Amino acid sequence: MKAAKDLEVQRGAVLSQMRLIRSMKRGTLSIRPEKVYRKGQKEPVLLGPYPLFVRSEGKRSVGKRLRSPEEVAQVREDIAAYERFVALSKEYVELTEQLGELERLDGREQETLKKTPKWLSRKTRR
């Protein structure tokens, strides 16, 4: 196991990396064709493909069609930032768990170093 100071330094580094994230979005970006019904035709015509940003809000799935390449690039960056945030959060949890275990182990070692009473009960002396 690592020393407590090393774990604290790593936790601080993780938090500072999390603070640097300014914009993020939960969801996915997909490229989909769009079905359009034209006048006089019974079958839909596929147009596109168009980029679509989809995310879950509660029990519903919400989609937004992206119109410009700049929007697509920004959404890709935001999704990558969210994935980075999730990975940093997991790392922070693992480091905190290790720190807690290390502190508990140190507490147990200190308890065993305490002096035990020298006296024995009357029944064990006989």
N, C-alpha and C positions, 0 to 999 in steps of 0.2 A: 504494500500500500504506500501511497505517496504521503509526504508530510503535510500537515494541516496548512502550513503557510503556502506550499506549492498549490494546493487545491484552492485556497483563497485567491491567489494571484490568477489562476486559470478562470475562476468564476468572475473575477473583475474584468478580465479580458473578454469573456463571452458577453457580459453585460455591455461593455463599451462597443462591441461589434453590433449588438442589437440596437443600441442608441443611434448608430450611423444609418440605419434603415429609415428612410423618410417617406417612402410610398410603397404600398403593397396591396395586392388584391388576391382574394381567395377565388378560385375557379379555374376554368380551363379555356383554352383557345382552340377552336376547331375551324376547319375550312370545310364549308358545306355548300352544295349546290342548292338553288332555290327553285321550287316548282311554281310555275306560273301558268295559269289557264288563259289562253288567247281566244279571242272572239272567233267563233266558227270552228274551233277544234274541240274534240271531246277529251283528248288526252292532254295532260299537262306537259309543258316544255321545261326542261332543266336549264336554268341560267346560272351563270356564276363560274367558278366557285367564289363564295363570299366568306370572309372571316367572321366568326361568331364567338363572342365571349359569353360563357355560361357559368352561372354559380347557383348554389342552393341557398335559399333564404327560408328558413323554417322547413316546412314540408314541400315548398314549391321550388321549381327550377326556373330561374330568370335568365333570359338571354338578351344580348344586345349586339346588334349588327354593327361592325366597325366599318367606317366608310373610307378612311385614308390610311396610307401606309405608316404615317406617323403615329396614328392611334394604335395600330397593330404592334409597332415597335415598343410603344409605351406600355401596353398591356403585357407584352412578353417580359419586359423588365420588371414590372410589378409582380407578375406571377413568380418569376425567379426570386425576387426579394422575399416573397411570402414563403417559398420553399426553404430559403436560407434561414428565415426567422424560425420556422418549425424545427429545422435541424439544430439551430443554436439553442432553442428551448429544450430540446431533448438532451443536449450536451450539458446544459445548466442543471437539469434535474439529476442526471447521473453524477455530476460533480458534487451536488448538494447531498445526495445519498451517501457517497463515499465519505464526505466530510462528517456527516452524522454518525456513520459507523465507526470512523476513526475516533471521534470524540467519545463515543460510548465505550470503546475499547480502552481508551486512556482512563476513563472513570473507573472501570473495573480493575485495572492494574493498580490504581491508587487505593482502591478499597482493600486489595489483597496486601498492600504494603503497610496498612494500618496494623498497629500492635494488637495481638489477640490477648485476651485476659489470661494471666498465668494461673489464677486460682481455678480449682475444680470444685464441683459440687461435692457435698459430703458423701453421697452414694458412690461416686467414682473413686474417691480416695480410699475407701475401705477395701 
